[in-house]
Amino acid sequence: MIANKIVEIARQTNLHTKIVELLVSRGFNSVEDITLFLNINVNTLNAVLEYDIFKNVVKTIEECLTNGYKVILYGDADMDGIASISIMYKAISCTNANIEIILTEKAYSSYGINLKLFSDRVDNKTLLIFLDVGTSDIIDLRELKRKTACEIVVIDHHESLSNIIEDIVILNPKCVSIEILSSLTSSSLSALVAVGLLSNANKIEVEKEKLVLELFELATLGIIADMGKLIGINRTIVKLGLKSLSNPVNISLRYLLKNEVKLFNDISVSFLAFKIIPRLNACCRMGFPRLAFDFLTEKNIEKIKKYSELLTQYNDIRRKEEQKILDSIKEFDENYVVIYKENWHPGMLSSVATKIAMNNLKPTIVMTKVKDCWKGSARFPNGNMLEILEELSGNLIKFGGHKEACGFELHSKNLKNFLYKLDNIMKTIKVPSNIPKPEIEIDIDDIDINLLNSLKKLEPFGMGNPIPIFRLAKVNIYSIDDNDDNITIFLYNNAKILKGIAPKRLKNKLPSSQTLESVICKICYTNFNENFVENELYLDILDF
């Protein structure tokens, strides 16, 4: 019965049956579900703007602009925050409003919003828009509004630690129960608000369609950098953004990309994640986030070139600082990782924590001392680190973020007690297995142009829509080439031969016979075209 259903869905969607089987296993159980997932639906974006929480934000900003309010955009100093503030700046600057930009000095500042910055900046004709920050500071923001009579808007997606949100106009999917919004990042929220502002503004003399595409280019960077789930609205924005980046509207991105790729068509989620975003993020980690904002919003090509050179310099420094920390770390025997040292660069904590956590699939905390406090970054792949920090909150000054990634601070005097309590909690935590689990079993004969075409339709891959992991059962080894960095294995079945690339760590798992009972792999391809060329296809082997 299930097999017949899959064949029928495959016929109606023009997909390979194995890809339909994969999508069904991921919860897409009908032709309608699969069609909605695969196809870009711009109407969905417009429909979202009809929700009251969006209408309220757009209306508040419009009323303030109409009444001549000064606008202060305050953003978090990471790529999602930089993208959000750049998006709102580009949309609001079309109205000729007086705009001031403030970015958190993420490396050395305390966690959260520094309210002292607003003491001589804010009055009753000021609109404060907080981007990718603010949710954990709602009580302080309410007090700021009470004292100054300013207008405050928060556009954020971090977990809400307080139910008190009265008097503050807040747009945060974590504060409402609307499923379609649940995966949105601050940059995708900002892009939608900006689209709402532009659609309502008749007097704006810009090419609106072109500007909206530029906003989606910026939002794409923020969504990918913050590992937003590539489903629903995020998927639509990223697909539109990637398409637009094949001929970028944003002048700075056009300059940056043309120096990194031969063909704009080569741009993918992984390319942006590993090549472009680290360069833009490096200055933020080193304590100079304004450079990334200036680069993304600049129009003068000479200034863009100068900013690009500075971005490269900061990225080189970032790599060295990051490696310095990683080189000082030994093996991890426990089921969690906690490392700390006084003289590490605080801007490196999050990237180091992420690398260790993803490589070991263990809860990870990395800390360094800043003045009289320990500043930390915490990661827990597929877990809930916020819940753990909640239990430790008696030792913390501040904390916040997401379930899998968050930041915190604690007084130096509390370090010993913090570590003791952390160890007790971690002893009760179940850490997920790091053995990759295949989603679908296939034969070598299943791998044909129809399968590749169907795989291509699932792009872009990322969080929430991972590259499929397949299991090939009982395949023969044609030859093995032991290289410096990896092992190249040619596999065959009947008349078809496929190349596989495996990590060195699997060398000891190679059988003495010429048969592999099981191969866990991803199917990868380069220079994709409609002609099935086997030497452009290879298997990324994860395990035997």
C-alpha positions as CSV (number, residue, x, y, z in Angstrom):
1,M,0.0,0.0,0.0
2,I,2.8,2.4,1.0
3,A,4.8,1.4,-2.0
4,N,1.9,2.2,-4.3
5,K,1.4,5.5,-2.7
6,I,5.1,6.5,-3.2
7,V,4.9,5.4,-6.9
8,E,1.8,7.5,-7.4
9,I,3.3,10.6,-5.7
10,A,6.5,10.1,-7.8
11,R,4.4,10.1,-11.0
12,Q,2.5,13.2,-10.0
13,T,5.5,15.2,-8.8
14,N,7.9,13.9,-11.5
15,L,10.4,12.8,-8.8
16,H,12.5,9.7,-8.4
17,T,10.7,7.1,-6.1
18,K,13.6,7.1,-3.7
19,I,13.4,10.8,-3.3
20,V,9.7,10.6,-2.6
21,E,10.4,7.9,-0.1
22,L,12.9,10.2,1.6
23,L,10.4,13.1,1.6
24,V,7.6,10.9,3.1
25,S,10.1,9.8,5.8
26,R,10.6,13.6,6.6
27,G,6.9,14.1,7.0
28,F,5.8,15.3,3.5
29,N,3.0,12.7,3.1
30,S,1.1,14.0,0.1
31,V,1.5,15.6,-3.4
32,E,0.3,18.9,-1.9
33,D,2.9,18.8,0.9
34,I,5.8,18.0,-1.4
35,T,4.7,20.6,-4.0
36,L,4.4,23.3,-1.4
37,F,7.9,22.3,0.0
38,L,9.6,22.3,-3.5
39,N,8.1,25.3,-5.1
40,I,8.8,29.0,-4.3
41,N,5.6,30.6,-3.1
42,V,5.9,34.4,-2.9
43,N,2.2,34.6,-1.9
44,T,3.1,33.0,1.4
45,L,5.4,35.9,2.2
46,N,2.6,38.4,1.5
47,A,0.1,36.3,3.5
48,V,2.4,36.4,6.6
49,L,2.3,40.2,6.6
50,E,-1.4,39.9,7.4
51,Y,-0.7,38.5,10.9
52,D,-1.4,41.1,13.6
53,I,2.2,40.9,15.0
54,F,3.6,42.0,11.6
55,K,0.9,44.6,11.1
56,N,1.6,46.1,14.5
57,V,5.4,46.4,13.8
58,V,4.9,47.9,10.3
59,K,2.2,50.3,11.6
60,T,4.4,51.5,14.5
61,I,7.4,52.1,12.3
62,E,5.3,53.9,9.6
63,E,3.6,56.2,12.2
64,C,7.0,57.2,13.7
65,L,8.5,57.9,10.3
66,T,5.4,60.0,9.3
67,N,5.8,62.0,12.6
68,G,9.5,62.7,11.9
69,Y,11.0,60.5,14.6
70,K,14.7,59.9,14.8
71,V,15.4,56.2,14.2
72,I,18.1,54.3,16.1
73,L,18.8,50.8,14.8
74,Y,20.5,48.6,17.4
75,G,21.7,45.3,16.2
76,D,23.6,42.2,17.4
77,A,27.1,41.9,16.1
78,D,26.8,38.6,14.3
79,M,25.8,37.9,10.7
80,D,22.1,37.6,11.4
81,G,22.2,40.9,13.3
82,I,24.3,42.7,10.7
83,A,22.1,41.4,7.9
84,S,19.0,42.5,9.9
85,I,20.3,46.0,10.6
86,S,21.4,46.4,6.9
87,I,18.0,45.3,5.7
88,M,16.1,47.8,7.9
89,Y,18.6,50.5,7.1
90,K,18.1,50.1,3.4
91,A,14.3,50.0,3.7
92,I,14.0,53.0,6.1
93,S,16.7,55.2,4.4
94,C,14.4,55.3,1.4
95,T,12.2,57.7,3.5
96,N,15.1,60.1,4.2
97,A,14.7,59.5,7.9
98,N,17.4,60.5,10.4
99,I,19.0,57.1,11.2
100,E,21.7,56.2,13.7
101,I,23.3,52.8,13.8
102,I,24.5,51.1,17.0
103,L,26.0,47.6,17.0
104,T,26.8,45.6,20.1
105,E,30.6,45.3,20.7
106,K,30.2,41.6,21.0
107,A,33.7,40.6,21.8
108,Y,34.3,42.5,25.0
109,S,30.8,43.9,26.0
110,S,28.5,42.3,28.6
111,Y,25.8,39.9,27.3
112,G,22.6,41.7,26.3
113,I,21.8,45.4,25.7
114,N,23.9,48.2,27.1
115,L,21.2,50.6,28.2
116,K,23.7,53.3,29.1
117,L,24.2,54.0,25.4
118,F,20.8,55.6,25.3
119,S,21.0,58.0,28.1
120,D,21.7,61.1,25.9
121,R,20.3,59.7,22.6
122,V,16.7,59.0,23.3
123,D,13.6,61.2,23.9
124,N,9.9,61.1,23.1
125,K,10.6,61.6,19.4
126,T,12.9,58.6,19.0
127,L,12.1,55.2,17.6
128,L,14.4,52.4,18.9
129,I,14.4,49.3,16.7
130,F,16.3,46.3,18.3
131,L,17.4,43.7,15.8
132,D,18.4,40.2,16.8
133,V,18.5,41.4,20.4
134,G,16.1,42.5,23.0
135,T,14.0,39.5,24.0
136,S,16.0,38.8,27.1
137,D,16.0,42.5,28.0
138,I,12.3,43.2,27.9
139,I,12.0,44.4,31.5
140,D,14.9,46.9,31.1
141,L,13.4,48.1,27.8
142,R,10.0,48.7,29.5
143,E,11.8,50.8,32.1
144,L,13.7,52.8,29.3
145,K,10.4,53.5,27.6
146,R,8.7,54.6,30.8
147,K,11.5,57.1,31.6
148,T,12.0,58.5,28.0
149,A,8.6,58.0,26.4
150,C,10.4,56.7,23.3
151,E,8.9,54.1,21.0
152,I,10.5,50.7,21.0
153,V,10.3,47.8,18.5
154,V,12.0,44.5,19.0
155,I,12.6,42.2,16.0
156,D,14.3,39.1,17.4
157,H,14.1,35.3,17.4
158,H,15.9,34.3,20.6
159,E,14.2,32.3,23.3
160,S,11.9,34.3,25.5
161,L,12.9,34.2,29.2
162,S,10.1,36.4,30.4
163,N,6.3,36.5,29.7
164,I,6.2,40.3,30.4
165,I,6.0,41.9,27.0
166,E,3.4,44.6,27.5
167,D,4.2,48.1,26.3
168,I,6.8,46.8,23.9
169,V,6.1,46.2,20.2
170,I,7.8,42.8,19.8
171,L,8.1,40.5,16.8
172,N,9.5,37.2,17.9
173,P,8.2,33.8,16.8
174,K,9.1,32.4,20.2
175,C,6.5,34.7,21.8
176,V,3.6,33.4,19.7
177,S,2.1,30.1,18.7
178,I,2.1,30.4,14.9
179,E,3.8,27.4,13.3
180,I,4.6,29.1,10.0
181,L,6.8,31.6,11.8
182,S,8.5,29.2,14.2
183,S,11.8,28.8,12.2
184,L,12.3,32.4,11.2
185,T,15.5,34.2,12.0
186,S,15.9,37.9,12.8
187,S,17.1,38.6,9.2
188,S,14.1,36.8,7.6
189,L,11.7,38.7,10.0
190,S,13.4,42.0,9.1
191,A,13.2,41.2,5.4
192,L,9.4,40.6,5.8
193,V,8.9,43.8,7.8
194,A,10.9,45.8,5.2
195,V,8.8,44.3,2.4
196,G,5.7,45.5,4.3
197,L,7.1,49.0,4.7
198,L,8.0,49.2,1.0
199,S,4.7,47.9,-0.2
200,N,2.8,50.5,1.8
201,A,5.1,53.4,0.8
202,N,3.9,55.1,-2.4
203,K,6.2,58.0,-2.3
204,I,9.5,56.0,-2.2
205,E,11.3,56.7,-5.4
206,V,13.3,53.4,-5.8
207,E,12.9,50.3,-7.9
208,K,11.0,48.4,-5.2
209,E,11.3,44.9,-6.9
210,K,15.1,45.3,-7.2
211,L,15.4,46.5,-3.6
212,V,13.4,43.6,-2.3
213,L,15.7,41.2,-4.1
214,E,18.7,42.9,-2.4
215,L,17.0,42.5,0.9
216,F,16.6,38.8,0.3
217,E,20.3,38.6,-0.7
218,L,21.1,40.0,2.7
219,A,18.6,37.9,4.6
220,T,20.0,34.8,2.9
221,L,23.4,35.5,4.5
222,G,21.7,36.0,7.9
223,I,19.6,32.8,7.7
224,I,22.5,30.6,6.7
225,A,24.9,32.1,9.2
226,D,22.5,31.6,12.1
227,M,21.7,28.0,10.8
228,G,18.0,28.9,10.3
229,K,15.9,25.9,9.2
230,L,15.6,25.9,5.4
231,I,11.9,25.1,5.4
232,G,8.8,27.3,4.8
233,I,9.5,31.0,4.6
234,N,13.2,30.7,5.2
235,R,13.5,28.3,2.3
236,T,11.6,30.6,0.0
237,I,13.7,33.6,1.0
238,V,17.0,31.7,0.6
239,K,15.9,30.3,-2.8
240,L,15.1,33.8,-4.0
241,G,18.3,35.1,-2.5
242,L,20.5,32.5,-4.1
243,K,18.9,33.1,-7.4
244,S,19.4,36.8,-7.1
245,L,23.0,36.3,-6.1
246,S,23.7,34.8,-9.5
247,N,23.5,38.4,-10.6
248,P,23.8,40.3,-7.3
249,V,21.8,43.5,-6.8
250,N,24.0,44.5,-3.7
251,I,27.1,46.1,-5.2
252,S,29.4,45.0,-2.3
253,L,28.3,41.3,-2.6
254,R,28.8,41.5,-6.4
255,Y,32.4,42.7,-5.8
256,L,33.1,40.2,-3.1
257,L,31.6,37.2,-5.0
258,K,33.3,38.0,-8.3
259,N,36.6,37.6,-6.6
260,E,35.6,34.3,-5.1
261,V,33.9,32.4,-7.8
262,K,34.4,31.8,-11.5
263,L,30.7,31.6,-12.2
264,F,27.9,33.2,-10.0
265,N,25.9,30.0,-10.7
266,D,28.3,28.1,-8.4
267,I,26.9,29.9,-5.4
268,S,25.3,27.6,-2.9
269,V,24.5,27.5,0.8
270,S,27.7,25.7,1.6
271,F,29.8,28.2,-0.4
272,L,28.3,31.1,1.4
273,A,28.6,29.3,4.8
274,F,32.2,28.4,4.4
275,K,33.7,31.1,2.1
276,I,31.7,34.3,2.3
277,I,30.0,34.6,5.7
278,P,33.3,33.9,7.7
279,R,34.9,36.8,6.0
280,L,32.0,39.1,6.8
281,N,31.8,37.8,10.4
282,A,35.5,38.0,11.2
283,C,35.5,41.7,11.9
284,C,32.5,41.2,14.2
285,R,34.3,38.6,16.2
286,M,37.4,40.8,16.4
287,G,35.3,43.7,17.8
288,F,34.7,45.8,14.7
289,P,31.2,44.9,13.5
290,R,30.6,48.4,12.0
291,L,33.0,47.4,9.1
292,A,30.6,44.6,8.0
293,F,27.6,46.9,8.1
294,D,29.5,49.7,6.2
295,F,30.6,47.2,3.6
296,L,27.1,45.7,2.9
297,T,25.5,49.2,2.7
298,E,28.2,51.1,0.8
299,K,27.6,52.2,-2.8
300,N,31.0,53.7,-3.6
301,I,33.1,51.1,-5.3
302,E,36.5,52.5,-4.1
303,K,35.2,52.4,-0.5
304,I,33.9,48.9,-1.1
305,K,37.4,47.8,-2.3
306,K,39.0,49.3,0.9
307,Y,36.5,47.7,3.2
308,S,37.0,44.3,1.4
309,E,40.7,44.5,2.0
310,L,40.1,45.2,5.7
311,L,37.6,42.3,5.9
312,T,40.3,40.0,4.5
313,Q,42.9,41.2,7.1
314,Y,40.5,40.6,10.0
315,N,39.6,37.2,8.6
316,D,43.3,36.2,8.6
317,I,43.7,37.4,12.2
318,R,40.5,35.5,13.1
319,R,41.9,32.3,11.7
320,K,45.1,32.6,13.7
321,E,43.4,33.4,16.9
322,E,40.9,30.6,16.5
323,Q,43.6,28.1,15.7
324,K,45.6,29.2,18.7
325,I,42.8,28.1,20.9
326,L,42.1,24.9,19.1
327,D,45.8,23.9,19.2
328,S,45.8,24.3,23.0
329,I,43.0,21.8,23.4
330,K,43.5,18.1,24.2
331,E,41.3,15.1,23.8
332,F,37.9,15.1,25.5
333,D,37.1,12.0,27.5
334,E,33.9,13.2,29.2
335,N,30.5,13.2,27.7
336,Y,30.7,17.0,27.6
337,V,33.4,19.6,27.0
338,V,34.2,22.6,29.1
339,I,37.4,24.6,28.5
340,Y,38.5,28.0,29.8
341,K,41.5,30.2,29.9
342,E,42.1,33.8,30.9
343,N,43.8,35.2,27.8
344,W,41.8,33.8,24.9
345,H,40.2,36.3,22.5
346,P,36.5,36.6,23.6
347,G,35.4,37.0,20.0
348,M,36.5,33.5,19.2
349,L,34.4,31.7,21.8
350,S,31.3,31.0,19.7
351,S,33.2,29.8,16.6
352,V,35.5,27.5,18.7
353,A,32.5,26.2,20.7
354,T,30.6,25.5,17.5
355,K,33.6,23.6,15.9
356,I,34.2,21.5,18.9
357,A,30.5,20.7,19.4
358,M,30.0,19.7,15.8
359,N,33.1,17.6,15.6
360,N,32.4,15.8,18.8
361,L,28.6,16.0,19.0
362,K,28.9,16.8,22.7
363,P,27.6,19.7,24.8
364,T,30.4,22.3,24.7
365,I,31.2,25.3,26.8
366,V,34.2,27.6,26.0
367,M,35.0,30.5,28.4
368,T,37.5,33.3,28.8
369,K,38.0,36.0,31.4
370,V,36.9,39.6,30.5
371,K,37.7,42.0,33.4
372,D,36.2,40.5,36.5
373,C,33.8,38.1,34.7
374,W,34.0,34.9,32.8
375,K,32.3,35.2,29.4
376,G,31.1,31.9,27.8
377,S,29.6,30.5,24.7
378,A,27.7,27.2,24.9
379,R,26.6,24.7,22.2
380,F,24.6,21.5,22.4
381,P,23.9,19.8,19.0
382,N,20.3,18.4,19.1
383,G,20.0,19.3,22.8
384,N,18.8,22.1,25.1
385,M,21.7,24.2,26.5
386,L,19.4,27.0,27.6
387,E,17.6,24.5,29.9
388,I,21.0,23.6,31.5
389,L,21.9,27.3,31.9
390,E,18.5,27.8,33.6
391,E,19.5,25.3,36.2
392,L,22.8,27.2,36.7
393,S,21.2,30.7,36.6
394,G,22.0,31.3,40.3
395,N,25.6,31.5,39.4
396,L,25.1,33.6,36.2
397,I,24.9,37.3,35.7
398,K,23.1,37.0,32.4
399,F,22.4,34.4,29.7
400,G,20.3,33.9,26.6
401,G,20.1,32.7,23.0
402,H,18.8,29.6,21.5
403,K,18.3,26.0,22.8
404,E,21.4,24.7,20.9
405,A,23.5,27.9,21.0
406,C,23.7,30.5,23.7
407,G,25.9,32.9,25.6
408,F,26.4,33.7,29.3
409,E,28.4,35.6,31.9
410,L,29.4,34.8,35.5
411,H,31.3,36.5,38.2
412,S,34.8,35.1,38.8
413,K,34.0,34.2,42.3
414,N,31.2,31.8,41.0
415,L,33.4,29.8,38.6
416,K,34.2,26.9,40.9
417,N,30.6,26.5,42.0
418,F,29.4,26.8,38.4
419,L,31.8,24.0,37.2
420,Y,30.8,21.8,40.1
421,K,27.1,22.1,39.4
422,L,27.6,21.8,35.7
423,D,29.4,18.5,36.2
424,N,26.5,17.1,38.3
425,I,24.0,18.1,35.6
426,M,26.0,16.8,32.7
427,K,26.3,13.4,34.4
428,T,22.6,13.0,33.8
429,I,22.5,14.2,30.2
430,K,22.2,11.8,27.3
431,V,24.5,12.7,24.5
432,P,23.3,11.6,21.0
433,S,25.4,9.1,19.0
434,N,27.8,10.5,16.5
435,I,27.2,7.6,14.0
436,P,25.4,9.0,11.0
437,K,22.0,7.5,10.4
438,P,20.9,6.7,6.9
439,E,17.4,7.8,5.9
440,I,16.9,5.7,2.8
441,E,18.4,2.5,1.4
442,I,19.3,2.5,-2.3
443,D,21.1,0.4,-4.9
444,I,23.9,1.6,-7.2
445,D,21.4,1.0,-10.1
446,D,19.1,3.6,-8.5
447,I,21.7,6.4,-9.0
448,D,20.8,7.8,-12.4
449,I,19.9,11.2,-14.0
450,N,16.4,11.1,-12.6
451,L,17.7,10.7,-9.1
452,L,20.2,13.5,-9.5
453,N,17.5,15.8,-11.0
454,S,15.2,15.0,-8.0
455,L,18.1,15.6,-5.5
456,K,18.7,19.0,-7.2
457,K,15.1,20.0,-6.6
458,L,15.5,19.5,-2.9
459,E,18.1,22.3,-2.7
460,P,19.0,24.5,-0.9
461,F,20.3,22.0,1.7
462,G,21.0,23.2,5.3
463,M,19.5,23.1,8.7
464,G,16.0,21.6,8.6
465,N,16.6,20.3,5.1
466,P,19.9,18.3,5.4
467,I,21.6,16.6,2.5
468,P,20.1,13.1,2.4
469,I,22.1,10.2,3.8
470,F,21.8,7.0,1.9
471,R,22.7,3.4,2.7
472,L,24.1,1.2,-0.1
473,A,23.8,-2.4,0.7
474,K,26.3,-5.0,-0.3
475,V,28.6,-3.4,-2.9
476,N,31.8,-4.6,-4.4
477,I,35.2,-2.9,-4.2
478,Y,36.8,-2.3,-7.6
479,S,39.9,-0.5,-6.3
480,I,41.3,1.6,-3.4
481,D,43.6,4.6,-3.5
482,D,45.0,5.7,-0.1
483,N,45.7,9.4,-0.5
484,D,47.3,11.9,2.0
485,D,44.0,13.4,3.1
486,N,41.4,10.6,2.4
487,I,40.7,7.2,0.8
488,T,39.3,7.0,-2.7
489,I,37.3,3.8,-3.2
490,F,35.7,2.7,-6.5
491,L,32.6,0.7,-6.0
492,Y,30.7,-1.4,-8.5
493,N,27.6,-3.4,-9.0
494,N,26.8,-5.1,-12.3
495,A,28.2,-2.8,-14.9
496,K,28.1,0.5,-13.0
497,I,31.2,1.9,-11.2
498,L,31.0,4.9,-8.8
499,K,33.8,6.8,-7.0
500,G,33.6,7.2,-3.2
501,I,35.7,9.4,-1.0
502,A,36.1,8.3,2.6
503,P,37.9,9.9,5.6
504,K,41.2,8.4,6.8
505,R,39.6,7.3,10.1
506,L,37.6,4.6,8.1
507,K,40.8,2.9,6.8
508,N,40.8,0.4,9.6
509,K,37.2,-0.5,8.9
510,L,37.9,-1.7,5.3
511,P,37.2,-5.4,5.0
512,S,39.7,-8.0,3.9
513,S,37.3,-9.2,1.3
514,Q,36.3,-7.1,-1.8
515,T,32.7,-6.6,-0.6
516,L,31.3,-3.9,1.7
517,E,28.1,-5.1,3.5
518,S,27.0,-1.5,4.0
519,V,28.1,2.0,2.8
520,I,26.6,5.1,4.5
521,C,27.0,8.0,2.2
522,K,25.8,11.3,0.7
523,I,25.5,11.6,-3.1
524,C,27.5,14.6,-4.4
525,Y,27.8,16.1,-7.8
526,T,29.8,18.9,-9.4
527,N,29.1,20.8,-12.7
528,F,25.6,19.5,-12.6
529,N,23.9,19.3,-16.0
530,E,21.2,17.3,-17.7
531,N,23.7,14.7,-19.1
532,F,24.5,12.0,-16.6
533,V,28.3,12.1,-16.4
534,E,29.7,9.6,-13.9
535,N,33.0,11.3,-13.4
536,E,31.1,14.4,-12.1
537,L,29.4,12.2,-9.4
538,Y,30.9,10.8,-6.3
539,L,29.8,9.4,-2.9
540,D,30.8,11.2,0.2
541,I,31.3,8.1,2.4
542,L,30.5,8.6,6.1
543,D,30.8,5.1,7.4
544,F,30.9,1.4,6.5
